Every structure is written in C-alpha cells, then in structure tokens.
C-alpha cells in the first residue's frame, strides 16, 4: 500500500485560524496541538517579554527556554497590549477572521480586559471561545488561580501517588496542564462540527481542577460507591496481582500478569508451575488476599538473573513486561526510534516530540520552530498602534 503524502493531502485543520492567548503550558499546549494539526495559530503575547514560558528555566535557543520551544512550535507570534483600547481593537480584528480563541488567562482577567466569553461570542457568533481556568468557571473558587502541583495536591492525585509508606508525590508529568489542553482541543473540535450544522460557535470551558478530578475518577468511584479508602501502590495495582515492579539481578522491570492465564504462564517461566494450583494463588482474588506471600516468592526467583533474561522469556509466552527505563534508555529503544515521534524542526539543531497521532499512517510533521516574539506583527497587525515591534 502506498503511504499518503501529507504535503499533497494537506493537514486535517488546514484553513482553520486559532488565536491563542496562552501562558506557560496549558494554553500553549492546546495551541500546539491545533498548530501541529495544520491550523494557523496566532499567539498573542504581551509586548514586554511575551509568554512567561519563554523564561521558565535557562535560555535554550534565541533566549527562550526549552519549555517554550516545545509547546509553541508551528505558531506565529504577535505582540498586543490588551490593557489598551487599541490593543483590544487589534485582537478583535484578528478574531473577525478566526475560528477559535484559546486562553488560559488568570481567572477573571478576560472580563476585566473586555474580552470575556459572552461579549466576544455575541460580537462574533461563529467564534468558538475556549476558556481554560484553574478551578472551573463556577463555584466559590472560580476566580482562584492555580498551578499544576497545586491541582495535583488539591484534587487528591498526590495523595494516591508514591510508595505506601512514603509521602505524597507529584506525578513526574504535567498531567493536569496537558490534559486540560487536550480537553480544550476536543471541546473546540466538537463545537466546530456543531457549527457546520448550525452556523454558530459557542463557549468551551475547561479547567485544571476538572481534569485532575477526571484522572482521580477511579479512586473517587471506589470511595463514594464502595467506601474504599484509596491506598498508594507504588508501581502496583489495587485490583490485580502480580502487576508491578520487581528487581532482577541488574535492575527493576515491570510484570503485568493481569489474569489467571497470564499468571500460569508467569509461573511456568519462573519454574514453579505448581503455583496456580496453590489455593492461595488459584484466582486473582485469592492472590490479592495473599499478595505479600506471592510477591515474596516471585522476588526470590527474579533476583537470580538479569532483567533482559526474564523479559525475553516472558515475552516469548506473551506475559506483558517491560524494563523501567531511564530517559536515556528509552531513547535507545528501537521502538522509540521506529515510531518517529521525535523530530527536528526544519532549520534547527534540536529535537522535539511531535503529536502522538497519525492520519492514514502519516504523522503531522513539525513544520516550524517556536516563533520569535512578535515575528508576525508586520504581516498580521496593520495598525502599528496596537503592537510593539
């Protein structure tokens, strides 16, 4: 089968214009997804320094941080002072030709600036207005600002992460910020489809807190419906065993024997085909009751050989397993290289992750690096009074 050429097919969102008033991560990530999918994303920044994300961490290229480059590829930048009437007028001129507006401004500030959802959607009925908040658009904390670690703490994610006897731990990835960006894109594309039928846009509300609540959903369901107090399981699982990390002779790896059939195969590989006949281990529910005893038996066997020995043998019989890789080890994996997620923007000397999605077998390419501050002022802001070059 011939692989489609994305340069002739065009990207899925070609022809869609997105205006992004994004800061640091959640808003810029949503903008980056739109841009990677082919939309024209115009990033509106403050004249005095632009997006704070440009200065998070050390300067990487062109004075901007690595974080900024990762989350602002494929965009154009204009500088507008939204605190001035001429700046608001410049933004509205862009919105007159836009399909989607995305912002993660401080809660309440959009209304203060005169660019709130109700006003702009009344002025531009086809506009899809995406407001990304901290705690949500309603409730007593709707105007309270928030950041990733605060949301993980407030929504219980930190309390369910880490070792059973250890302190609460923040997840290593910014799951609330990036998750909110994903929900925002999903919501915008949903209203875009509705607009095809009705001719009208609408308002998409998302927030870091609601995203965090969704990620905590399984634990919430267990507590409110079954009275189960969530516990930390490190790399393990509350409902299946053996389903966690073990130490081989040279390092840790993960075994996920998620059903009785896989447990029988695991037992065979470990040289103990009698384990599935042991009344303590016959079914998953029995294994959960006797989990400490079972894990001790498995650990005693695994420590006598390196993890590659066990991974190869388990893979041969279909037991899911994997090394617990460092980032360096991950990058050396043949599968990481094969999927082609990591790309170099044209004309640059650094690598960024592209979108984890392909269309007709082709991943949307990184077409451009992150913009310099105000690089599109001349092309997109004809009224110099609205911009600061």
C-alpha positions, -999 to +999 in steps of 0.1 A: +000+000+000+013+035-009+018+058+020-002+091+015+019+122+011+009+148+038+022+176+016-003+168-011-032+158+011-029+188+034-031+186+072-065+180+088-070+215+101-057+234+071-078+266+068-087+269+105-074+300+123-068+299+160-060+328+182-041+318+213-036+339+244-016+313+261+008+313+291+034+287+301+018+253+294-020+245+293-029+272+268+002+269+247-001+231+246-037+234+232-023+258+207+005+235+197-020+206+191-040+228+168-009+240+150+005+205+146-028+195+130-024+222+104-043+252+119-029+287+116-022+295+152-015+332+160+000+335+195-009+369+211+018+379+236+025+409+259+049+434+243+070+434+275+085+399+273+057+378+259+046+345+273+062+338+307+071+304+294+099+320+274+118+324+307+109+292+325+144+277+330+176+286+313+178+301+279+180+273+253+178+289+218+173+326+208+170+335+245+139+313+250+136+283+272+133+247+261+098+246+275+088+274+253+102+258+222+084+225+230+049+240+234+050+268+208+062+251+176+044+258+143+029+291+156+031+328+147+036+355+173+022+390+176+025+414+204-006+433+216-011+453+247-045+441+258-048+467+285-052+494+259-083+501+238-062+499+206-049+465+217-084+451+222-093+465+188-063+448+173-073+415+189-109+419+176-096+425+141-079+391+143-109+375+158-131+387+129-113+362+107-107+335+134-125+302+141-112+295+176-099+316+205-080+298+233-069+314+265-056+304+299-055+339+314-057+345+351-093+338+362-115+369+358-089+388+338-106+382+304-137+400+316-116+428+331-100+433+297-133+433+279-126+401+261-148+378+281-167+349+266-202+364+265-191+397+249-169+381+222-193+353+212-221+379+209-198+401+187-185+371+167-213+345+166-192+319+147-163+321+172-155+291+193-143+306+226-122+283+248-116+295+283-092+274+303-094+280+341-078+268+373-107+256+394-135+258+369-159+285+356-183+281+386-182+276+423-166+295+452-130+291+438-137+300+402-116+332+405-087+314+423-055+309+403-038+276+403-008+257+390+000+220+382+014+209+416-014+227+434-040+209+414-024+175+419-024+182+457-059+197+459-076+170+437-060+141+456-036+129+429-005+135+450-022+116+479-026+084+457+009+086+442+041+071+457+052+043+480+026+030+505+046+043+535+061+073+518+049+109+515+025+121+488+043+126+455+037+149+425+035+130+392+065+135+370+045+148+341+022+179+340-009+158+335-034+185+346-019+212+323-015+189+293-048+171+300-067+204+301-051+213+268-063+180+253-099+185+266-099+220+252-090+208+217-116+181+220-142+206+230-133+231+203-134+204+176-168+193+189-182+228+186-165+232+152-185+202+140-217+216+156-210+249+138-210+231+105-247+223+112-259+255+130-236+282+118-229+293+153-199+288+176-200+287+214-181+285+246-158+257+258-150+257+295-122+235+308-100+237+339-070+220+356-092+210+385-118+193+365-091+175+346-075+164+378-109+151+391-112+130+360-077+115+365-087+107+401-120+092+389-113+055+396-103+063+432-133+086+436-157+059+424-142+034+447-146+057+477-181+071+470-196+038+458-178+011+478-164+030+508-128+022+498-101+045+511-075+049+484-041+035+491-007+041+474+006+011+455+039+024+441+040+007+407+013-018+416-024-021+411-052-023+437-072-049+418-046-072+401-015-091+412+012-098+402+011-065+385+040-043+395+078-037+395+103-064+406+140-063+409+161-085+387+198-091+393+207-059+375+177-036+378+139-032+380+113-042+355+076-044+354+054-076+351+017-073+344+001-107+347-034-093+345-054-125+346-052-161+357-040-174+323-011-150+323-002-159+359+000-195+349+024-186+321+045-165+345+047-193+370+059-217+343+087-193+332+098-189+369+100-226+373+070-230+396+041-245+376+026-256+409+018-220+420-016-218+401-027-249+419-019-235+453-053-225+469-037-191+478-030-183+442-056-200+421-075-169+412-067-132+411-090-125+441-072-152+461-038-138+450-049-103+462-057-118+496-022-134+498-003-107+479+027-103+503+034-140+502+031-143+464+053-112+458+080-126+481+081-159+462+083-141+429+110-117+441+131-146+454+133-161+419+137-130+398+168-117+417+189-146+404+190-134+367+193-101+348+161-084+337+168-090+300+168-127+307+133-125+323+119-100+298+129-122+268+114-154+283+082-137+295+077-120+261+081-154+243+050-167+262+030-134+260+033-121+295+033-083+293+065-069+308+090-040+303+121-026+317+118+005+339+138+027+316+156+059+323+151+086+297+184+077+282+174+040+280+141+050+265+157+069+237+179+040+229+149+016+225+144+005+188+107+011+192+112+047+202+132+052+171+107+033+149+076+053+157+092+086+146+077+108+173+109+127+179+115+152+151+139+181+143+121+213+132+133+225+098+165+247+101+170+239+138+195+217+156+173+204+184+146+177+187+110+180+199+082+154+203+056+156+176+019+147+181+012+111+192-013+106+163-011+097+127-035+101+098-035+074+071-003+062+086+014+096+084+023+117+115+018+155+111+053+169+108+069+197+128+069+225+102+084+253+121+101+260+154+086+283+181+082+319+169+104+348+180+085+374+200+063+395+176+077+378+144+043+382+126+035+418+137+042+432+103+021+407+085-009+404+109-011+438+127-015+466+101-021+492+128+012+499+145-005+515+175-018+481+185+016+464+185+050+470+199+077+458+175 
